Amino acid sequence: MATDRSEPANVLLVVLDSVRAQNCSVLGARKSTTPNLELLARESTLYAQARAPSNWSLPSHVSLFTGLETHEHGVTIDRKLAPGNTVFETLAEGGHDTGLFTENGFVASHEVGLKDAFETVETVPDSHGDRYDTAELNPGPDGYYYADRFLSWSADRDGPWAACLNLMDAHRPFEPRAAHDEWGDDAARELQAELPTRWEWTFHSDERPLWQLRALEALYDGGVRQADAILGRVVSTLRERGALEDTLLVVCGDHGDGFGERGVLDGEPPAVSHIVPMHESLLHVPLLVRRPGQREARTVRDPAALTPFHDVALAAGAGEPVSAGAFARERVVSTKQPVTGDLRERYEGNCDSVEPYVAPSRAVYRADPSVDRAVRKTYYWGDAAAELAVHGPGQLHRVGAATSESVDDAVLTRDVSVDLPREASDRGLDPDKKGQLAALGYY
C-alpha cells in the first residue's frame, strides 16, 4: 500500500558502509549489533534478501545515485561520472537542498564526480572536537561527527532537503568507542595494530592464518553497533523535530566485508575484506525503507536491489506515493568491477598468481519457487559457475550447475543513453585526502 501525500518529501539515504546482513541482529545475527534498526523495522519495510550492486563503495554508490547497474555506468577509480546523472542533482533542480556527510574519500573527495552532485559537502575537517576523535589507527572524527553535521544542516533548511549520510564506523580499521565495543578484546586490538592497513595480502599469501580474521570480526561487530547507535540518534532527533514523518528514510549497506569465508567455486579465493570477493558476505546487505508517514512493519523476502533508490527518491521528492515493496525486483544483478592499476600490482607482488583475484564475476538473484523465503543465486568466478540456494544471511548451499554465459544471458539489457563515463585520475588528488583514503585501506 502506498503512503498518500502531496507535498515534496525530504529524502535521507543512510549508508552503513561495509555493514553486511550476516552480522545484523535485525536480520537474525545472535549478537545484538543493531537494536536501533530493530526498532526502526517496527515502522518500516525490511528487505530480508537485499543485494549490493557491487562489492565496494565506489561502484555501489554510483548505482545508488544513478539507478544504473555497475556494468551500465562503468565507473571505477579511473573513470568519472559525468554531471547531471544523479538523483540528488535532479532533486536540487526541483527545489531540494542537497547535502553529503561522510569521511569516505571515494564519495566525498576523489574526483570521480560523486561529490559534485551535492550543494553541501561535509567531509574530514581540518580540526574538530576531541569528543569525536576516538581512534588511533584512523585519526579523525568518527560517525557521530558527520551525523551531527547533518542534523545541524537539516535543521537550518527552510524547504525540502535531500541528503546522504555515509557512516564508516564499521569500515576497517575497526575502532568502535568503548560503549559499543562489546565483543572485541585486547588480543584483537593488538592483532589489528600489527597488521598493515591493507591486510588482504597478509592472509592471501598465507603469512597469517584465516582464522585470525575472526578476532577482527569481533571488533567489526562493535563498529556495526556504533553505526547503529548513530543511526538511532539521527532517527530520534528527526522524530523529535517532527521531520521524520515528512522524510523518505532509506538505510542500507553499500557492501559487506569478508572474514575468511571460503568460496564455493573452483579457484575462488576466500573473502578477505572487500573490493575483490563476490561472496554473500560482501553482497547480502541490510535494507530498511521508511516511507513518509509509514506506521506499519513489513518484511519483503523477494530479491531486492539498491538501484531503485534513484526512482523511489524522485517519486517521494515530488510528493508522489511510494509503494511498500518498491525495492523488490524479479531479478537482481551484482557485478564485480575490473581490478586495475595499483590494486592489480599489489596482488601481483604478493600472491603466487594474480588470476584468482582478477577473474571476472557476476551474480544474478531470483526468487526460489521451490523453497519458501529463499533466493537462487547463479554466479560465476572466472570460468567456474554454480547455482546456490540462499535461505538467509550466511545460510546457503549449492543446488546446481551453471555457466558464465547463462548468468550473463539472465541480465536484462536496457537502453542506457547517458553521458557515462569520462576519464578521471587520482594523481591530482590532494595528498591529505589520499592519505585519508590510505588510512581506510584504499591505497
Buried (B, 14 or more C-beta within 10 A) or exposed (E): EEBEBEEBBBBBBBBBBBBBBBBBBBBEBEBEBBBBBBBBBEBBBBBBBBBBBBBBBBBBBBBBBBBBBBBBBBBBBBBBBBEEBBBBBBBBEEEBBBBBBBBBBBBBBBBBBBBBBBBBBBBBBEEBEEEBBBBEBBEBBBBBBBBBBBBEBBEEBEEBBBBBBBBBBBBBBBBBBEEBBBBBEEEBBEBBEEBEBBBBBBBBEEEBEBEBBEBBBBBBBBBBBBBBBBBBBBBEBBEEEEBBBBBBBBBBBBBBBBBBBEBBBEBBBBBBBBBBBBBBBBBBBBBBBBBBBBEEEBEBBBBBBBBBBBBBBBBBBBBBBBBBBBBBBEBBBBBBBEBEEEBBEBBEEBBEEBEBBBBBBBBBBBBBEEEEEBBBBBBBBBEBBBBBBBBBBBEBEEBEEBBBEBBBEBBEEEEBEEEBBEEBEBEEBEEEBBEBBBBBBBB
